[in-house]
Each structure stands twice: as structure tokens, then as C-alpha cells.
Amino acid sequence: MQSNLFTEWNYLASIPWMRATLVDFYINVVAIFTWIALRERSKLALTFWLLGLVFLGSIATTTYIIVQLIKLKAGEPVSNAFSPLAYRRR
């Protein structure tokens, strides 16, 4: 089955679950990007992660979390991987 998103957009946009999926996706992108923006200082890194979230979704989110867990020092609590304040003190 082949179809073009741009030619089928009017039909797809008329389906309630499609609109709900898009709203859900972009609300998640905003929420997760806000969390990343509180943690990252580099504008280049923020740009990279924003593009990753928009184009890769959960893959980018999972990658970011794994990277933060790998960056933890020995004996550091796992909660520091998720806390913007603990991250900024590093």
C-alpha cells in the first residue's frame, strides 16, 4: 500500500484519532523538550535534541535518558539523571 501524506492530508485530518495522535505527539515534544532545555546549556545541543524529538519521537527521548544515565558518576543517585537542578550543578 502506497500513499502520499500530503495528498491524503485532508482525509487523515478528518479522522479524530489522527488529530488526537498529532496533538498528543506535539504536547509530548513540548513537555520533554522543556525538561531537556532546563538541563542543557548548549544551544547546539538543544537544537539537536529538538530535531531528534520532532523527527524520531520516542527514539530520541529514550536515547537522551540513556545518555543521562551513562553520565552518572559512581554512587550518584539515579534521580540525578532526571533532576534539572542536579544536572546543572555538575
QUICOR-V913629 format. One record per pair of residues at least 4 apart in sequence whose C-alpha atoms are under 6 Angstrom apart, sorted by the first residue. I is the first residue (numbers start at 1). GAP is how many residues later the second one is. Records with the same first field share a line. If there is no record, write none. Layout:
I: GAP / GAP
This chain:
5: 4
9: 4
17: 4
20: 4
28: 4
29: 4
33: 4
36: 4
38: 46
39: 45
51: 4
52: 4 / 8
53: 4 / 7
56: 4
58: 4
68: 13
69: 12
80: 6
